[in-house]
Amino acid sequence: MMALVLFLSFLFLMFLGVPIAFSLGISSIIYLLINDIGLTIIPSRMFSGINSFVLLCIPGFILAGNLMNAGGITERIIKFANDLLGHIRGGLGLANIGSSMGFAGISGTALADTASIGSVMIPAMKKEGYDSSFAAAVTSSSSTIGPIIPPSLPLIIVGTLASVSIGDLFLAGAVPGVLLGVGLMFMAYLISVKRNYPKQERKPIAVVGKSFFGAFWAILMTVIILFGILGGFFTPTEASIVAVIYALLIGLFVYRGLKISQVPKIILNSMVSTASILMLVGFANLFGWIMVSERIPVLVADTIMGISENTIIVILLILLLLLFVGTFMETIAALVILFPVLLPVATQVGMDPVHFGIVMVLALIIGLSTPPVGVCLFVASSIGKVSIWDTTKALMPFLFVSLTVLLLVAFIPQITLFLPGLFD
């Protein structure tokens, strides 16, 4: 009964529009007051949730991404993708997806991808004659690549929760991320051919090479981070500091789009973003502690295993739950709450923690671009000035691709575990 009060109050607050972190916190406080549990447990559990050395890399990666963006990296990635793919039918749509793949290593978040790339690509696609709903759908669906391709904030959270290597998770996310990007490109091309969307003139190799050099330094940052961690040169936390120094040097002296006067404001914005994420993690840990005390993880595990002990059925049930939760709950909050609940079930049917971490993140982020309340869907529709309903209809073929990739990743573990296995 008390668990029901916890969940109903959380859902009520969330649908009132209360930020997810405060919805988790207030509903937890309501539970504690009803059960006459001392409120001193709140700072204790919140501190326990964020007291992790690995989480220190979050502010570093956020700051590095913001520094790169201020240096004009978004435009350079988009230009390279457009110069490379623009001559193909529907090339702007392909460039949109390609930009998301390149931008993923800088932002690591789906919403940042949608807002930054969408604000450039959606108006450009509309101007060239693409349907507004198609432009918004392409942007929304491709933005889900961001949290899979390293470095990824959700994967850092998974590594903290599961006590597994962040480097292994980064490697494990690379192939699914590329697979998702290629699949979305293929679908965008088929639709573009069917609707006879425009294509541009093929750019000379010299032009493509020049634009590649412009995007090269951003792509190189991902490579340095990944192989620096795997090679044992630095920890994930140290890698985030290396990324900050690298982004600062590239922005100031290579791209020259970053000014010293901008740095204090960028640091302040990064501090705000970091604080919001860590507050979310802290309140989610309190919420999760209450669930454990109410034996919710055991109940969920028993319920799922009670329906069927067949591995395929269990994995499908987990995916359905994650896709549903992903439509209305922020990814990091869902991870902190549900990962400890579902990991025992996943391992019971033979899933490796690294494999399950990738599957869980992928399933949750697909929900960001699906109705009823997918935030990336809303942002893309707003930029494109098109209704949610029209964008949702245009999104269906891309959602089919995303779900197909999710099923492949879930049921073929080597897609995720092949690269980490090479470095073991």
C-alpha positions as CSV (number, residue, x, y, z in Angstrom):
1,M,0.0,0.0,0.0
2,M,2.8,2.4,0.9
3,A,4.6,1.7,-2.3
4,L,1.4,2.6,-4.2
5,V,1.4,6.0,-2.5
6,L,5.0,6.5,-3.5
7,F,4.3,5.7,-7.2
8,L,1.0,7.6,-7.4
9,S,2.4,10.7,-5.9
10,F,5.4,10.5,-8.2
11,L,3.3,10.1,-11.3
12,F,0.9,12.8,-10.2
13,L,3.7,15.4,-9.7
14,M,5.4,14.4,-13.0
15,F,2.2,14.9,-15.0
16,L,1.6,18.2,-13.3
17,G,4.9,19.3,-14.9
18,V,7.1,19.2,-11.8
19,P,10.7,18.5,-12.8
20,I,11.5,14.9,-12.6
21,A,14.2,15.3,-9.9
22,F,11.7,17.2,-7.6
23,S,9.0,14.7,-8.4
24,L,11.2,11.9,-7.1
25,G,12.2,14.0,-4.1
26,I,8.8,15.1,-3.0
27,S,7.2,11.7,-3.5
28,S,9.9,10.2,-1.4
29,I,9.4,12.8,1.3
30,I,5.6,12.0,1.3
31,Y,6.4,8.3,1.8
32,L,8.9,9.0,4.6
33,L,6.4,11.3,6.5
34,I,3.5,8.8,6.2
35,N,5.7,6.1,7.5
36,D,7.2,8.3,10.3
37,I,10.8,7.8,9.0
38,G,13.2,10.5,10.0
39,L,14.0,12.9,7.2
40,T,17.7,12.7,8.1
41,I,17.8,9.7,5.8
42,I,17.4,12.1,2.8
43,P,20.9,13.7,2.8
44,S,22.4,10.3,3.7
45,R,20.9,8.5,0.7
46,M,21.4,11.4,-1.7
47,F,25.1,11.6,-0.7
48,S,25.4,7.8,-1.1
49,G,24.0,8.1,-4.6
50,I,26.5,10.7,-5.8
51,N,29.5,9.6,-3.7
52,S,31.3,8.0,-6.6
53,F,34.7,8.8,-8.1
54,V,33.5,7.9,-11.6
55,L,30.6,10.4,-11.4
56,L,33.3,13.2,-11.3
57,C,33.7,12.7,-15.0
58,I,30.2,14.0,-15.7
59,P,31.1,17.8,-15.2
60,G,34.2,17.3,-17.2
61,F,32.5,15.8,-20.2
62,I,29.7,18.4,-20.0
63,L,32.2,21.2,-20.0
64,A,34.2,19.7,-22.8
65,G,31.1,19.4,-25.0
66,N,30.0,23.0,-24.2
67,L,33.5,24.3,-25.1
68,M,33.5,22.4,-28.4
69,N,30.0,23.7,-29.3
70,A,31.0,27.3,-28.5
71,G,33.9,26.8,-30.8
72,G,31.6,26.1,-33.7
73,I,31.9,22.3,-33.9
74,T,28.2,21.8,-34.6
75,E,28.4,23.7,-37.9
76,R,31.6,21.9,-38.9
77,I,30.1,18.5,-38.3
78,I,27.0,19.4,-40.3
79,K,29.0,20.8,-43.2
80,F,31.2,17.7,-43.4
81,A,28.2,15.4,-43.4
82,N,26.4,17.5,-46.0
83,D,29.5,17.8,-48.3
84,L,30.0,14.0,-48.0
85,L,26.3,12.9,-48.4
86,G,24.5,15.8,-50.0
87,H,24.8,14.4,-53.6
88,I,22.7,11.4,-52.7
89,R,18.9,11.5,-53.1
90,G,17.6,12.9,-49.8
91,G,21.2,13.9,-48.9
92,L,20.2,16.5,-46.3
93,G,18.3,13.8,-44.4
94,L,21.3,11.6,-44.5
95,A,23.5,14.5,-43.5
96,N,21.2,15.1,-40.5
97,I,21.7,11.5,-39.3
98,G,25.4,11.6,-40.1
99,S,25.7,14.8,-38.1
100,S,24.0,13.1,-35.1
101,M,26.6,10.3,-35.3
102,G,29.4,12.8,-35.3
103,F,27.9,15.1,-32.7
104,A,27.2,12.1,-30.4
105,G,30.8,12.0,-29.2
106,I,30.6,15.6,-28.2
107,S,27.2,15.9,-26.4
108,G,26.5,12.4,-25.2
109,T,22.8,13.4,-24.8
110,A,19.9,13.0,-27.1
111,L,18.1,16.3,-26.2
112,A,21.3,18.4,-26.9
113,D,21.6,16.7,-30.3
114,T,17.9,17.4,-31.2
115,A,18.1,21.1,-30.2
116,S,21.5,21.9,-31.7
117,I,21.4,19.9,-35.0
118,G,17.7,20.3,-35.4
119,S,17.9,24.1,-35.2
120,V,20.2,24.1,-38.2
121,M,19.1,21.1,-40.2
122,I,15.3,21.2,-39.9
123,P,14.9,24.8,-41.4
124,A,17.5,23.9,-44.1
125,M,15.6,20.7,-45.1
126,K,12.3,22.6,-45.2
127,K,13.9,25.3,-47.4
128,E,15.1,22.6,-49.8
129,G,11.6,21.1,-50.2
130,Y,11.5,18.3,-47.6
131,D,8.3,17.8,-45.7
132,S,8.4,19.4,-42.2
133,S,7.2,16.3,-40.6
134,F,9.9,14.2,-42.3
135,A,12.6,16.7,-41.2
136,A,11.4,16.6,-37.6
137,A,11.1,12.8,-37.6
138,V,14.6,12.3,-39.0
139,T,16.1,14.7,-36.4
140,S,14.1,13.2,-33.5
141,S,15.0,9.6,-34.3
142,S,18.6,10.2,-35.1
143,S,19.2,12.1,-31.8
144,T,18.8,8.8,-30.0
145,I,22.3,7.8,-31.3
146,G,23.9,10.3,-28.9
147,P,23.7,8.4,-25.6
148,I,25.0,5.2,-27.2
149,I,28.1,6.3,-29.1
150,P,30.9,7.2,-26.5
151,P,31.4,9.3,-24.5
152,S,27.9,8.8,-23.0
153,L,26.5,10.2,-19.8
154,P,23.9,7.4,-19.4
155,L,26.7,4.8,-19.8
156,I,28.7,6.4,-17.1
157,I,25.7,6.1,-14.8
158,V,25.4,2.4,-15.8
159,G,29.1,1.8,-15.1
160,T,28.7,3.3,-11.6
161,L,25.5,1.3,-10.8
162,A,26.9,-2.0,-12.1
163,S,30.5,-1.5,-11.0
164,V,31.7,-2.4,-14.5
165,S,34.4,-0.8,-16.7
166,I,33.3,2.5,-18.3
167,G,35.8,1.8,-21.1
168,D,34.0,-1.5,-21.8
169,L,30.6,0.2,-21.9
170,F,31.9,2.9,-24.3
171,L,33.3,0.2,-26.6
172,A,30.1,-1.9,-26.3
173,G,28.0,1.1,-27.4
174,A,30.0,1.9,-30.5
175,V,28.7,-0.9,-32.8
176,P,25.0,-0.5,-31.8
177,G,25.3,3.2,-32.3
178,V,26.8,2.9,-35.8
179,L,24.3,0.1,-36.6
180,L,21.4,2.4,-35.6
181,G,22.8,5.3,-37.6
182,V,23.3,3.2,-40.8
183,G,19.8,1.7,-40.4
184,L,18.2,5.2,-40.1
185,M,20.2,6.4,-43.1
186,F,18.9,3.5,-45.2
187,M,15.3,4.2,-44.3
188,A,15.7,7.9,-44.9
189,Y,17.2,7.1,-48.4
190,L,14.3,4.8,-49.3
191,I,11.7,7.4,-48.3
192,S,13.6,10.2,-50.1
193,V,13.7,8.1,-53.3
194,K,10.0,7.4,-53.0
195,R,9.1,11.0,-52.5
196,N,11.7,12.3,-54.9
197,Y,13.4,14.6,-52.4
198,P,16.2,16.8,-53.8
199,K,19.8,16.1,-54.0
200,Q,22.7,18.5,-54.3
201,E,25.7,18.5,-56.7
202,R,28.6,16.3,-55.8
203,K,31.2,18.2,-54.0
204,P,34.9,18.0,-55.2
205,I,37.2,15.8,-53.2
206,A,39.1,18.9,-52.1
207,V,36.0,20.4,-50.6
208,V,35.1,17.2,-48.8
209,G,38.6,16.9,-47.5
210,K,38.6,20.5,-46.2
211,S,35.3,20.0,-44.4
212,F,36.6,16.7,-43.0
213,F,39.6,18.5,-41.5
214,G,37.2,20.9,-39.9
215,A,35.3,18.1,-38.2
216,F,38.4,15.9,-37.6
217,W,39.5,17.5,-34.3
218,A,36.0,16.9,-32.8
219,I,36.0,13.3,-33.9
220,L,39.6,12.9,-32.6
221,M,38.4,13.9,-29.1
222,T,36.3,10.8,-28.9
223,V,39.2,8.6,-30.1
224,I,41.5,10.1,-27.5
225,I,39.1,9.6,-24.7
226,L,38.2,6.0,-25.7
227,F,41.7,4.7,-26.3
228,G,43.2,6.7,-23.5
229,I,40.9,4.9,-21.0
230,L,41.3,1.5,-22.7
231,G,45.1,1.9,-22.9
232,G,45.3,2.6,-19.2
233,F,46.7,6.1,-19.7
234,F,44.0,7.7,-17.6
235,T,40.8,6.9,-15.8
236,P,37.3,8.0,-17.0
237,T,37.5,11.0,-14.6
238,E,41.0,11.9,-15.8
239,A,39.8,11.5,-19.4
240,S,37.1,14.1,-18.8
241,I,39.8,16.6,-17.7
242,V,41.9,15.7,-20.7
243,A,38.8,16.4,-22.9
244,V,38.3,19.8,-21.3
245,I,41.9,20.8,-22.0
246,Y,41.7,19.5,-25.5
247,A,38.4,21.2,-26.2
248,L,39.8,24.5,-24.8
249,L,42.9,24.3,-27.0
250,I,41.0,23.3,-30.1
251,G,38.3,26.0,-29.6
252,L,40.9,28.8,-29.0
253,F,43.8,28.0,-31.3
254,V,42.5,25.6,-34.1
255,Y,38.9,26.5,-34.7
256,R,39.3,30.0,-33.2
257,G,35.6,30.2,-32.6
258,L,35.9,30.3,-28.9
259,K,36.8,33.5,-27.0
260,I,38.3,33.7,-23.6
261,S,35.5,36.0,-22.5
262,Q,33.0,33.2,-23.2
263,V,34.7,30.7,-20.9
264,P,33.2,31.9,-17.6
265,K,29.7,31.7,-18.9
266,I,30.3,28.3,-20.4
267,I,31.7,27.0,-17.1
268,L,28.6,28.4,-15.2
269,N,26.2,26.7,-17.7
270,S,28.1,23.5,-17.3
271,M,27.9,23.8,-13.5
272,V,24.1,24.2,-13.7
273,S,23.8,21.2,-16.0
274,T,26.0,19.1,-13.7
275,A,24.1,20.2,-10.6
276,S,20.8,19.2,-12.2
277,I,22.1,15.8,-13.2
278,L,23.6,15.0,-9.8
279,M,20.5,16.2,-7.9
280,L,18.5,13.9,-10.1
281,V,20.9,11.0,-9.3
282,G,20.7,11.8,-5.6
283,F,16.9,11.9,-5.4
284,A,16.6,8.8,-7.6
285,N,18.9,7.0,-5.2
286,L,16.6,7.9,-2.3
287,F,13.6,6.8,-4.4
288,G,15.4,3.6,-5.2
289,W,16.3,2.9,-1.5
290,I,12.6,3.2,-0.6
291,M,11.8,0.7,-3.4
292,V,14.3,-1.7,-2.1
293,S,12.9,-1.4,1.5
294,E,9.5,-2.1,0.0
295,R,11.0,-5.2,-1.8
296,I,9.9,-3.8,-5.2
297,P,12.9,-5.3,-7.0
298,V,12.0,-8.8,-5.6
299,L,8.4,-8.3,-6.6
300,V,9.3,-7.2,-10.1
301,A,11.7,-10.1,-10.6
302,D,9.2,-12.7,-9.2
303,T,6.4,-11.2,-11.4
304,I,8.5,-11.4,-14.6
305,M,9.9,-14.8,-13.9
306,G,6.4,-15.9,-12.8
307,I,5.0,-15.1,-16.3
308,S,7.7,-17.1,-18.0
309,E,11.2,-18.4,-17.4
310,N,11.9,-18.6,-21.1
311,T,14.8,-16.3,-21.9
312,I,13.2,-14.8,-25.0
313,I,10.0,-14.0,-23.2
314,V,11.8,-12.5,-20.2
315,I,13.9,-10.2,-22.4
316,L,10.9,-9.1,-24.4
317,L,9.0,-8.2,-21.2
318,I,12.0,-6.2,-20.0
319,L,12.2,-4.4,-23.3
320,L,8.5,-3.5,-23.2
321,L,8.8,-2.1,-19.7
322,L,11.8,0.0,-20.7
323,L,10.2,1.3,-23.9
324,F,7.1,2.3,-21.9
325,V,9.1,4.0,-19.1
326,G,11.3,5.8,-21.6
327,T,8.3,7.6,-23.1
328,F,7.7,9.6,-19.9
329,M,10.8,9.4,-17.6
330,E,14.2,11.0,-18.0
331,T,16.8,8.5,-19.0
332,I,19.3,8.9,-16.1
333,A,16.5,8.8,-13.5
334,A,15.1,5.7,-15.1
335,L,18.5,4.1,-15.1
336,V,19.2,4.9,-11.4
337,I,15.8,3.5,-10.3
338,L,15.3,0.5,-12.6
339,F,18.8,-0.8,-13.4
340,P,19.3,-2.3,-9.9
341,V,15.8,-3.7,-10.1
342,L,16.1,-5.4,-13.5
343,L,19.8,-6.4,-13.5
344,P,19.2,-9.5,-11.3
345,V,16.5,-10.6,-13.7
346,A,18.7,-10.0,-16.7
347,T,21.6,-11.9,-15.2
348,Q,19.3,-14.7,-14.2
349,V,18.5,-15.3,-17.9
350,G,22.2,-15.1,-18.9
351,M,22.7,-11.5,-19.9
352,D,26.1,-9.9,-19.2
353,P,25.9,-6.7,-17.2
354,V,27.7,-4.7,-20.0
355,H,25.3,-6.2,-22.6
356,F,22.3,-5.4,-20.4
357,G,23.5,-1.9,-19.8
358,I,23.6,-1.1,-23.5
359,V,20.2,-2.7,-24.1
360,M,18.7,-0.7,-21.3
361,V,20.1,2.6,-22.4
362,L,19.1,1.9,-26.0
363,A,15.5,1.0,-25.0
364,L,15.1,4.0,-22.8
365,I,16.4,6.5,-25.4
366,I,14.1,5.2,-28.1
367,G,11.3,6.3,-25.8
368,L,12.6,9.9,-26.0
369,S,11.4,10.2,-29.6
370,T,8.1,8.3,-29.2
371,P,4.7,9.6,-28.0
372,P,3.0,10.4,-25.7
373,V,5.7,12.6,-24.1
374,G,9.0,11.9,-25.8
375,V,11.0,15.1,-25.2
376,C,13.0,14.8,-28.4
377,L,9.8,14.4,-30.4
378,F,8.4,17.6,-28.8
379,V,11.6,19.6,-29.4
380,A,11.9,18.5,-33.1
381,S,8.2,19.2,-33.7
382,S,8.6,22.7,-32.1
383,I,11.6,23.6,-34.3
384,G,9.9,22.3,-37.4
385,K,6.6,24.0,-36.5
386,V,4.7,20.8,-37.2
387,S,2.1,19.0,-35.0
388,I,3.2,16.1,-32.8
389,W,0.7,13.9,-34.6
390,D,2.2,14.6,-38.1
391,T,5.7,14.1,-36.7
392,T,4.6,10.8,-35.1
393,K,3.2,9.5,-38.4
394,A,6.4,10.4,-40.2
395,L,8.4,8.8,-37.4
396,M,6.9,5.3,-37.7
397,P,9.4,3.9,-40.3
398,F,12.4,5.2,-38.3
399,L,10.9,3.8,-35.1
400,F,10.7,0.4,-36.9
401,V,14.4,0.7,-37.6
402,S,15.2,1.6,-34.0
403,L,13.2,-1.3,-32.6
404,T,14.8,-3.7,-35.1
405,V,18.3,-2.6,-33.9
406,L,17.1,-2.9,-30.3
407,L,16.0,-6.5,-30.8
408,L,19.2,-7.4,-32.7
409,V,21.3,-5.9,-29.9
410,A,19.2,-7.6,-27.2
411,F,19.3,-11.1,-28.7
412,I,22.8,-11.1,-30.3
413,P,25.1,-10.3,-27.4
414,Q,28.2,-10.2,-29.6
415,I,27.1,-7.0,-31.3
416,T,27.9,-5.3,-28.0
417,L,30.5,-7.6,-26.5
418,F,32.7,-8.1,-29.5
419,L,34.8,-4.9,-29.2
420,P,35.2,-5.1,-25.4
421,G,36.3,-8.7,-25.8
422,L,39.2,-7.6,-28.0
423,F,40.6,-5.5,-25.3
424,D,40.3,-8.0,-22.4
